Amino acid sequence: MHFELERHGATANGSSRADVHHWEIDIDEGTAQIVKVGRRQLTKMAPRMDVKAKATEIANAILNGLEHPSLNWDNNQESVVLTISKIIPETVAQTTQSRRKRFKDSLDSILFEQGWVRKDHGNKLG
């Protein structure tokens, strides 16, 4: 005898997937065991996003002093505050966190080579 048990615990933390445990039961022996663990997609995944391309676009705007909807320059354009939510919008929590981390890492690597330093300001970069 066998059955599947779908567990939705990860969805409480923002996951769009459920764990699926495949059980086998031996009634004669009085035993039960998980023989396979898988995942099932519960809700549609967020569309793919190329965060490196977005980081390159923003780095280009910063390095060239260009206007961009996500950038707020100070008066003398020596520093800039970046509103990351305008670049990486909110989706599933885990996806948003991952995208924003990869974006920041990519942007940092480009700008650091040009002498720029990032300072965190909540959900903004400066």
C-alpha positions as CSV (number, residue, x, y, z in Angstrom):
1,M,0.0,0.0,0.0
2,H,1.3,3.5,-0.7
3,F,0.1,7.1,-0.5
4,E,1.4,10.7,-1.0
5,L,1.3,13.4,1.7
6,E,1.6,17.0,0.6
7,R,3.1,19.3,3.2
8,H,2.5,23.1,2.9
9,G,4.7,24.3,5.7
10,A,7.1,26.2,3.5
11,T,4.3,28.3,2.1
12,A,4.1,30.1,5.4
13,N,7.6,31.4,4.6
14,G,6.7,32.6,1.1
15,S,7.4,29.5,-0.9
16,S,5.2,28.7,-3.9
17,R,6.0,24.9,-3.6
18,A,4.8,22.1,-1.3
19,D,6.9,19.1,-0.2
20,V,5.4,15.8,-1.3
21,H,6.3,12.7,0.7
22,H,5.7,9.3,-0.9
23,W,5.0,6.7,1.7
24,E,4.9,2.9,1.5
25,I,3.1,0.9,4.2
26,D,3.6,-2.8,4.8
27,I,0.5,-3.9,6.7
28,D,1.9,-7.4,7.3
29,E,5.1,-6.1,8.9
30,G,3.3,-3.1,10.5
31,T,5.9,-0.6,9.1
32,A,5.7,2.6,7.1
33,Q,8.4,4.6,5.5
34,I,9.0,7.6,3.2
35,V,10.5,6.2,0.0
36,K,10.7,9.4,-2.0
37,V,10.5,13.2,-1.3
38,G,9.5,15.6,-4.1
39,R,8.1,19.1,-4.6
40,R,4.9,20.3,-6.3
41,Q,4.5,23.8,-7.7
42,L,1.3,25.3,-6.0
43,T,1.2,28.8,-7.6
44,K,2.6,30.2,-10.8
45,M,6.3,31.1,-10.6
46,A,7.3,34.7,-11.0
47,P,8.7,35.4,-14.5
48,R,12.5,35.1,-14.9
49,M,14.5,38.2,-14.4
50,D,18.1,38.9,-15.6
51,V,19.4,40.8,-12.6
52,K,22.9,41.1,-14.0
53,A,21.5,43.1,-17.0
54,K,19.5,45.3,-14.6
55,A,22.7,45.9,-12.5
56,T,24.6,46.8,-15.7
57,E,21.8,49.2,-16.7
58,I,21.8,50.9,-13.3
59,A,25.6,51.0,-13.1
60,N,25.8,52.7,-16.5
61,A,23.3,55.3,-15.3
62,I,25.3,55.9,-12.1
63,L,28.7,56.0,-13.7
64,N,27.5,58.4,-16.4
65,G,25.4,60.6,-14.1
66,L,22.2,59.8,-16.0
67,E,18.6,60.3,-14.8
68,H,16.7,57.1,-14.0
69,P,13.4,56.5,-12.3
70,S,15.1,54.5,-9.5
71,L,17.9,57.0,-8.9
72,N,17.8,60.1,-6.7
73,W,21.0,62.2,-7.1
74,D,22.3,64.6,-4.5
75,N,22.9,68.2,-5.6
76,N,26.4,67.8,-6.8
77,Q,26.0,64.2,-8.1
78,E,28.7,62.8,-5.8
79,S,26.2,60.3,-4.3
80,V,23.0,58.7,-5.3
81,V,20.2,56.9,-3.5
82,L,18.8,53.9,-5.4
83,T,15.2,52.8,-4.7
84,I,15.5,49.0,-5.3
85,S,11.8,48.4,-5.3
86,K,11.5,50.3,-8.6
87,I,14.1,47.8,-10.1
88,I,13.2,44.5,-8.4
89,P,9.5,44.6,-7.6
90,E,7.9,42.6,-4.8
91,T,6.9,39.0,-5.7
92,V,7.1,35.9,-3.6
93,A,9.2,36.8,-0.6
94,Q,12.0,34.3,-1.2
95,T,12.2,35.2,-4.9
96,T,12.3,39.0,-4.1
97,Q,15.1,38.5,-1.5
98,S,17.2,36.4,-3.8
99,R,16.8,38.7,-6.8
100,R,17.7,41.8,-4.7
101,K,20.7,40.1,-3.2
102,R,22.0,39.0,-6.6
103,F,21.3,42.5,-8.0
104,K,23.2,44.2,-5.1
105,D,26.1,41.9,-5.5
106,S,26.3,42.5,-9.3
107,L,26.0,46.2,-8.9
108,D,28.6,46.3,-6.2
109,S,31.1,44.4,-8.3
110,I,30.7,46.8,-11.2
111,L,30.7,50.1,-9.2
112,F,33.5,49.0,-6.8
113,E,35.9,48.8,-9.7
114,Q,35.1,52.5,-10.5
115,G,35.6,53.7,-6.9
116,W,32.0,53.7,-5.7
117,V,31.1,52.4,-2.3
118,R,27.6,51.2,-1.3
119,K,26.0,52.2,2.0
120,D,22.8,50.6,3.0
121,H,19.8,52.8,3.8
122,G,16.9,50.3,4.4
123,N,15.5,49.4,1.1
124,K,17.6,52.0,-0.7
125,L,21.3,52.1,-1.7
126,G,23.5,55.1,-1.6
